[in-house]
Amino acid sequence: MGTQFGFIHGQALELVYSLPHDTKNDLLSELRYDMKPVFYYGLTASFGKKNPYISPGFLASLSFKAGVPGYSGTHENRDWMSNEDDALTNFSSHTNNTKEMLIADIILGATIPAASNIYIKTFITGGWTRFSFSGSDGYLQYAKLGVDGYGSIKDAEKKPCYGEVITYQQDWLLLAFGVSIGTTLIHPLSFDFSLKLSPLTYCAATDHHLLRNDVFKDFTKFGFYFEPEINASILLKQFELSLNFAYRYIGRTKGTTFIKYHDSSAYSPASNKAGAGLSVYDTRFLAVFHF
């Protein structure tokens, strides 16, 4: 049982895929939400053999992290509206605040001794993650639409925005297979290298455009997930200190989106496909007491 604290650094993505007649670009819209950085704290608990180098054994672990709300970088929105070329037509930039970050993970598996000071873990992991953001202030920059199409966005005027302009929330569900190798070649230090892989990702997201009062609900899946991780620990009798580095990536998902416009009370399906993505680095410190 132990405590953990650290920070993540990266971006969450919100996507709208284009239809053939929309634009020459593969995307109609891309929205980026910075987490640079978001600090967090949490608890962790693990169960397994005290000495995994002697014989095979069962392992299980639970982890929960809660982010500290606050400023976390920039929110940017890009649109490609022209069906004549793939040039950027709309751009906006706002201050991004992370309102909520919650991450819960569970691991079930087994340890297998491979040598006197090396063991292998195979496991299944499941997780739920929530990110919630708010964009405010900043500016809009829209290319002018003329009889000959859109002009250059470089010539467009930057129009300032004041106050909150957008909120966005992602809820991720993950199910993955993982493998790791652990060693104590340099006593009392131990090292663990792991990799998690899966196409089984699902995201439910809500985007509220406050300037127009339009709400978008996206339900997307099957973005390829992988997470390499390295952990270094020192064990002092029953007390263990660890430093952990991980990179979590989920490729572009795709699915359905539903829209509730400002003058409507009901949601209707959109013709465009929605998407989501994630790319974050995680630096974590753990203090664990072994019973």
C-alpha positions in Angstrom: 0.0 0.0 0.0 1.4 3.4 -0.8 1.0 7.0 -2.0 1.9 8.5 -5.3 2.3 11.9 -6.8 3.6 13.2 -10.1 2.7 15.1 -13.2 1.6 14.4 -16.8 2.6 16.4 -19.9 0.9 16.1 -23.2 -2.3 16.7 -25.2 -5.8 15.4 -25.7 -7.3 15.5 -29.2 -10.8 16.1 -30.4 -11.4 15.3 -34.1 -14.0 15.7 -36.8 -13.4 13.7 -40.0 -14.3 15.2 -43.3 -16.7 13.9 -45.9 -15.5 13.7 -49.5 -17.2 17.0 -50.5 -16.1 18.9 -47.3 -12.4 19.5 -47.9 -9.3 18.1 -49.4 -8.0 17.4 -45.9 -8.7 14.2 -44.1 -9.9 16.3 -41.1 -12.6 18.9 -41.0 -11.6 20.0 -37.5 -8.9 19.3 -35.0 -9.0 20.6 -31.4 -6.0 20.3 -29.1 -6.1 20.5 -25.3 -2.8 21.0 -23.6 -1.9 19.3 -20.3 1.5 21.0 -19.8 1.7 20.0 -17.1 -1.0 18.6 -14.8 0.1 17.6 -11.3 -1.6 14.8 -9.5 -1.7 12.8 -6.3 -3.1 9.3 -5.5 -3.0 5.9 -3.9 -1.7 2.6 -5.0 -2.0 -1.0 -3.7 -0.4 -4.2 -5.0 -0.6 -7.9 -4.0 1.9 -10.6 -5.0 4.9 -12.7 -4.0 7.5 -10.9 -1.8 10.2 -12.6 -3.8 9.2 -13.2 -7.5 12.6 -14.6 -8.4 12.0 -18.0 -6.6 8.7 -19.4 -7.9 5.7 -18.3 -10.1 2.9 -16.3 -8.4 -0.2 -14.3 -8.8 -0.1 -10.5 -9.0 -2.7 -7.7 -8.7 -2.5 -4.0 -8.4 -4.8 -1.0 -8.1 -3.9 2.6 -8.8 -5.9 5.9 -8.5 -4.8 9.4 -9.5 -6.5 12.7 -9.1 -5.3 15.8 -10.9 -4.9 19.3 -9.4 -7.2 21.7 -11.4 -5.5 24.7 -12.9 -3.9 26.3 -15.9 -2.3 23.7 -18.2 -1.3 25.5 -21.5 -3.3 26.3 -24.6 -6.4 25.1 -26.4 -6.2 25.4 -30.2 -8.9 24.7 -32.8 -8.1 24.2 -36.5 -10.7 23.9 -39.3 -10.3 23.0 -43.0 -13.4 24.3 -44.7 -12.4 24.6 -48.3 -13.2 21.9 -50.8 -10.7 23.4 -53.3 -7.5 22.7 -51.4 -6.3 21.5 -47.9 -5.3 24.9 -46.7 -6.2 25.9 -43.1 -9.2 28.2 -43.1 -10.1 28.7 -39.4 -7.9 28.9 -36.3 -8.5 29.9 -32.7 -6.3 29.9 -29.6 -7.4 30.1 -26.0 -6.0 29.6 -22.5 -6.6 26.0 -21.4 -7.5 24.9 -17.9 -7.7 21.3 -16.8 -10.8 21.2 -14.5 -10.6 17.4 -13.8 -8.2 14.5 -14.3 -9.1 11.1 -12.8 -7.2 7.9 -13.6 -8.0 4.4 -12.3 -6.1 1.3 -13.3 -6.3 -2.4 -12.4 -3.7 -5.1 -13.3 -4.2 -8.9 -12.9 -1.5 -11.3 -13.9 1.4 -13.6 -12.9 5.1 -13.5 -12.3 7.4 -16.1 -13.7 11.1 -16.5 -12.6 13.5 -16.4 -15.6 16.8 -16.4 -13.7 18.2 -15.9 -10.2 17.8 -12.1 -10.5 15.3 -11.7 -13.4 11.5 -12.3 -13.6 8.8 -11.8 -16.2 5.3 -10.6 -15.7 2.4 -11.2 -18.0 -0.9 -9.4 -17.2 -4.2 -7.9 -18.3 -4.9 -4.3 -17.5 -8.1 -2.3 -17.5 -8.6 1.4 -16.9 -10.8 4.4 -16.8 -9.6 7.9 -17.4 -11.4 11.3 -17.4 -10.1 14.6 -18.6 -12.1 17.7 -18.4 -11.0 21.1 -19.9 -12.2 24.7 -20.2 -10.9 27.2 -22.8 -11.2 30.9 -22.2 -10.1 34.3 -23.6 -7.7 34.2 -26.6 -8.6 35.0 -30.2 -10.3 33.8 -33.4 -8.8 34.0 -36.9 -11.0 33.0 -39.8 -10.0 33.3 -43.5 -12.4 35.3 -45.6 -14.7 33.5 -48.0 -15.0 35.2 -51.4 -16.4 34.3 -54.8 -13.1 32.5 -55.6 -13.0 30.6 -52.4 -11.2 31.1 -49.1 -8.4 33.6 -48.8 -5.2 33.0 -46.9 -5.6 32.7 -43.1 -2.4 34.8 -42.8 -4.3 37.8 -44.0 -7.2 37.2 -41.6 -7.8 39.5 -38.7 -7.3 38.2 -35.1 -10.5 38.8 -33.2 -10.2 38.7 -29.4 -12.4 36.5 -27.2 -13.2 37.2 -23.5 -14.4 34.7 -21.0 -15.1 31.0 -21.2 -15.6 29.8 -24.8 -15.6 26.0 -24.7 -15.7 23.0 -22.4 -14.7 19.5 -23.3 -14.7 16.2 -21.4 -13.2 12.8 -22.4 -14.0 9.5 -20.6 -11.7 6.7 -21.7 -12.1 2.9 -21.2 -9.1 0.7 -21.9 -8.5 -3.1 -21.9 -5.0 -4.2 -22.7 -2.4 -7.0 -22.5 1.0 -6.3 -20.9 4.4 -7.8 -20.3 7.3 -6.7 -18.2 10.8 -7.8 -17.2 12.2 -7.1 -13.7 15.7 -7.4 -12.4 17.8 -6.6 -9.3 21.2 -6.7 -11.0 22.4 -3.7 -8.8 21.3 -4.5 -5.3 19.3 -2.9 -3.5 18.1 -1.2 -6.7 15.5 -3.0 -8.8 14.3 -2.1 -12.3 11.1 -3.0 -14.2 10.5 -2.5 -17.9 6.9 -3.0 -19.2 4.8 -2.5 -22.3 1.0 -2.5 -22.7 -0.7 -2.9 -26.1 -4.3 -3.0 -27.3 -6.8 -1.9 -29.9 -9.6 -2.1 -27.3 -10.1 1.6 -26.5 -13.4 3.5 -26.2 -14.0 7.2 -25.6 -17.2 9.1 -24.7 -16.7 12.8 -25.0 -18.8 16.0 -24.7 -18.0 19.3 -26.3 -19.9 22.5 -25.4 -19.3 25.4 -27.7 -20.4 28.2 -25.4 -20.3 31.0 -28.0 -22.9 29.2 -30.1 -24.4 27.2 -27.3 -24.1 24.0 -29.4 -23.3 20.6 -27.7 -21.6 17.7 -29.4 -21.5 14.2 -27.9 -19.0 11.8 -29.4 -18.8 8.0 -29.0 -15.6 6.6 -30.6 -13.5 3.4 -30.4 -10.6 1.3 -31.6 -7.7 3.8 -31.4 -4.5 1.8 -31.0 -3.2 2.1 -27.4 0.4 1.5 -26.3 2.2 2.4 -23.1 5.9 1.7 -22.5 7.0 2.2 -18.9 10.2 2.1 -16.8 10.4 1.9 -13.0 13.4 2.2 -10.7 13.0 1.2 -7.0 15.0 1.0 -3.9 13.8 -1.3 -1.0 14.8 -0.3 2.5 13.5 -3.2 4.6 9.6 -2.8 4.3 9.7 0.7 2.8 10.1 1.1 -1.0 10.7 4.3 -2.9 10.1 4.3 -6.7 10.6 6.6 -9.7 8.4 5.8 -12.7 8.3 7.1 -16.3 5.6 6.2 -18.8 4.3 7.3 -22.1 0.6 6.7 -22.9 -0.6 7.0 -26.5 -4.0 6.4 -28.0 -4.2 6.8 -31.8 -7.1 8.4 -33.5 -10.4 6.8 -32.7 -13.4 7.0 -34.9 -17.2 6.8 -34.3 -20.5 8.6 -34.2 -21.4 12.1 -33.0 -24.6 13.7 -32.0 -25.4 17.4 -32.0 -27.8 19.6 -30.0 -28.0 23.0 -31.5 -28.7 26.1 -29.5 -32.3 26.3 -30.9 -33.1 22.6 -30.3 -33.9 20.5 -27.2 -32.9 17.2 -28.8 -29.8 15.6 -30.1 -29.5 14.5 -33.8 -26.9 12.3 -35.5 -24.3 14.1 -37.6 -23.1 12.9 -41.0 -19.4 13.5 -40.1 -17.5 10.9 -38.0 -16.0 12.0 -34.7 -12.6 11.1 -33.2 -10.4 11.4 -30.2 -6.8 10.8 -29.3 -4.3 11.1 -26.4 -0.5 11.5 -26.0 0.9 12.1 -22.5 4.1 11.6 -20.6 3.7 10.5 -17.0 6.4 11.1 -14.3 5.5 9.5 -11.0 7.0 9.1 -7.5 5.8 6.3 -5.2 6.3 5.6 -1.6 5.1 2.0 -0.7 5.0 0.2 2.6 5.2 -3.7 2.3 3.2 -5.6 4.9 
